[in-house]
Amino acid sequence: MIRDATAQAARLTAARALVEDILVPAEAQMDAEDRMPDAARAALRAHGLFGLSIPEAQGGLGLTMEEEAGLMLVLGRTAPAYRAVYALNSGGAAQILLRAGTEAQRARWLPGLARGDLIACFCLSEAEAGSDAAALQTTARRDGDGWRLTGRKRWVTNAPEAGMLMVMARTGGAGARGISAFAIDPNTPGVSVQPTQQKMGMRGAQVADIVFEDVAVPADALVGAEGDGLKLALAGLDKVRLHLAALSAGLMERLIDEGRRHALARRQFGKPLAEQPVIAALLADCVAEALAARCMALELARARDDGTLRPADAAAAKLFATEALGRVADRVLQVHGGEGYMVGSAVERLYRDVRLLRILDGTSDIQRMVVARGLLG
Ligand SMILES: Cc1cc2nc3c(=O)[nH]c(=O)nc-3n(C[C@H](O)[C@H](O)[C@H](O)COP(=O)(O)OP(=O)(O)OC[C@H]3O[C@@H](n4cnc5c(N)ncnc54)[C@H](O)[C@@H]3O)c2cc1C
């Protein structure tokens, strides 16, 4: 649903300028330093992107899913590490607060997240709980009115700059029903951020482990009912998956531009590569897949807005778009030949970056399971 076509058109025009004038020129620096340049961060804040779907009442843009998907098609045309920093603020943590938080919890966290003053971290995965999130072992045990948290969360995006933590911890027995959600201040004694391995891409969106050592957590940090944590975390996945499908379509379009530019400029055998039918066919396949992902993302975003989205369809869109993105990145690197393999080219960077999208927020295999369950029961 587009609430105001003129406002959406203005948003897209502003986003195109942001991508071309600020974000793309800063990509190489961000990759080299593994840190988002200050000017880029300031521009993302000025455009309100930390508050994409946080309601306007809490200082966000309050975008519908169709508006957000349209915007991500544009914002996808640059390094996805930017998105990993700003979009997580309106992602899992904010969605849980919006779905189940009290007025006081929303008032405490959402305005800071929407402005980008606070950075949200979503703390679900652990060493023994990846795809099987229900196996997590971090525990929260009752202590008077409040709780004591102990455990280690692995590979938490944005952990080094965390301003709020949405932590899934076990408050009851084994399995999904024993897990609760807590909104925690990372400055609480006993919380520490610990370095982890280097990533192959997505540099600029830093990842670290977060350790909880007998951390005293007040009663009002529990979000939603005890035992509802994993249900709440999973309830936001349709939205994330459509967001990633749109992002992937935007990334494909960027890669196609890179491939087109190179194919027209590079001459071999006395003519531009673009005149070799094999090269033209590689790029044509990319165009078809990017278009399919774009259409899926927009169509399903409208379905989510009108309440008819099926979870299996959101999973299918994420599966198709991220897998197609992998194929497109591979073909476009091939079109670049050796230059595409050399460190420092945009294609080399994007090739490393986009690989993560087939792993995050449910790997492709997990999406296939969801799609198959929708079909077969
Ligand atoms: C850079 C990065 C950032 C991350 N950021 C966060 C974050 O901010 N917060 C957070 O909580 N987590 C985060 N994660 C963790 C991420 O969510 C997990 O990596 C992901 O869920 C997959 O889990 P895993 O890596 O343990 O793989 P595993 O679950 O061990 O899976 C390994 C392989 O087996 C396959 N597989 C597993 N189970 C099945 C099955 N039943 N059927 C078929 N195939 C199966 C998987 O598809 C995969 O190919 C991050 C990870 C990375 C790499």
The ligand as a Gaussian input file, in Angstrom:
#p B3LYP/6-31G(d) Opt

LIG

0 1
 C       27.846000     -12.181000       9.446000
 C       26.782000     -12.789000      10.292000
 C       25.952000     -11.975000      11.056000
 C       24.988000     -12.543000      11.891000
 N       24.203000     -11.726000      12.670000
 C       23.356000     -12.290000      13.567000
 C       22.625000     -11.484000      14.494000
 O       22.701000     -10.252000      14.469000
 N       21.837000     -12.093000      15.408000
 C       21.720000     -13.448000      15.465000
 O       20.990000     -13.931000      16.325000
 N       22.382000     -14.241000      14.592000
 C       23.206000     -13.707000      13.660000
 N       23.905000     -14.509000      12.792000
 C       23.734000     -15.946000      12.852000
 C       22.863000     -16.484000      11.708000
 O       21.526000     -16.204000      11.982000
 C       23.158000     -17.966000      11.547000
 O       24.446000     -18.071000      10.978000
 C       22.127000     -18.677000      10.688000
 O       20.890000     -18.763000      11.352000
 C       22.565000     -20.095000      10.325000
 O       22.967000     -20.789000      11.445000
 P       24.415000     -21.491000      11.479000
 O       25.403000     -20.554000      10.916000
 O       24.641000     -21.999000      12.846000
 O       24.319000     -22.679000      10.455000
 P       23.740000     -24.155000      10.762000
 O       22.393000     -24.065000      11.383000
 O       24.780000     -24.946000      11.454000
 O       23.553000     -24.711000       9.303000
 C       24.666000     -25.189000       8.510000
 C       24.120000     -25.668000       7.177000
 O       23.185000     -26.727000       7.392000
 C       21.928000     -26.386000       6.824000
 N       20.857000     -26.921000       7.674000
 C       20.685000     -26.731000       9.001000
 N       19.570000     -27.356000       9.409000
 C       19.009000     -27.946000       8.320000
 C       17.856000     -28.725000       8.079000
 N       16.992000     -29.028000       9.066000
 N       17.605000     -29.160000       6.828000
 C       18.449000     -28.844000       5.811000
 N       19.576000     -28.103000       5.973000
 C       19.847000     -27.667000       7.205000
 C       21.900000     -24.888000       6.746000
 O       21.028000     -24.442000       5.732000
 C       23.350000     -24.582000       6.436000
 O       23.561000     -24.723000       5.048000
 C       24.853000     -13.957000      11.941000
 C       25.662000     -14.752000      11.141000
 C       26.625000     -14.202000      10.342000
 C       27.499000     -15.116000       9.523000

